[in-house]
Amino acid sequence: MISEKIILGIDPGTTVMGFGIISVKKGKMEMISIHELLLKKYPNHETKLKYIFDKTLALIDEFHPDEVALEAPFYGKNVQSMLKLGRAQGVAMAASLYRNIPITEYSPKKIKMAITGNGNASKEQVAGMLQNLLKLKEFPTKYLDASDGLAVAVCHHFNSGTISDTKSYTGWESFLKQNPDRIK
């Protein structure tokens, strides 16, 4: 039995990437870190993707998470936005797999449901519930993307050991086996 587990949660984005890191000791959660990577200042999409990859590797190297949980892109009407979000998620996944850290994806609705009990909760409601769950006197960031990253980590903890509609990968071979349509 593992006495402590560290979970890195990531809300990938091409404008703001939010992340939160929790430690779970004997079933009790504690926030280790919460922050965001602001990407607006970078000149093009490729540069943003490089910074997402680099930041994810840096977080893994600094905090040594046992698992990484990612928010899966939601389905929207703007195909270009979906493509960019998918790429952002992909490079965060690649960085995690590069360091052999197992990853799990969660839909936005599943994350909101796990945190608030309401799959249609607002970002503010999710942040408020996280503050309560983690016993934080005040929320440590003004960016709701950062709280979304933390929510992914907490959702992953709540869903650990349960069978669900999430996708988990333990490495490239596992990812390719579960996604044969992505092989060309």
Residue, then its C-alpha position, 0 to 999 in steps of 0.5 A: m500500500i502506498s503511504e503517499k501519492i503526489i498528483l499533478g493536475i493540468d488544465p491545458g490551454t494555449t492562453v493559460m495552462g493551469f496546474g495544481i499539485i496535491s499530496v495524498k497521505k493516508g487518504k487526506m489531501e493537501m495542496i502542494s502547489i497551484h499556478e498557471l503558465l501565461l502564454k498570451k505573450y508568446p508570438n505563435h502557437e508552436t512556441k506556446l506548445k514548447y513552453i507547455f512541454d517544458k513547463t510540464l517537464a519542469l513540474i514533473d522534475e520538481f515535484h515528482p508526481d506519481e500520476v498526472a491527470l489532465e482535463a480533456p478538451f471539450y467539444g465546441k463549435n470552433v474547430q480551430s480552438m479544439l485543434k489548438l486545445g488538443r495540441a496543448q493537451g497532447v504536448a502535456m501528455a507527451a511530457s508526462l509519458y516522456r518521464n514515464i508518469p501514468i496519465t489519466e484524462y477527465s472530461p470537464k463535466k466529470i471534474k465538476m461533478a467530482i468536486t461539486g456534485n454538479g456537472n454544470a457548476s461554474k468555475e467559481q463554484v469549483a474554486g469555492m468547493l476546492q477551497n473548502l475541501l482543501k481547507l484553504k483560508e483564501f484561494p491562492t490564485k486569481y486565475l480560474d485556469a489554475s483552480d481548474g488544474l487543481a480540480v483535475a488533481v482532486c478529481h483524480h484522487f476521488n476517482s482513484g481505484t474506481i472504474s469510470d469512463t476515463k482513459s489511463y495510459t502507462g506509456w506510449e505503448s499503452f496509449l497507442k494500444q488504446n488509440p489505434d485510430r491515431i496510428k498512421 
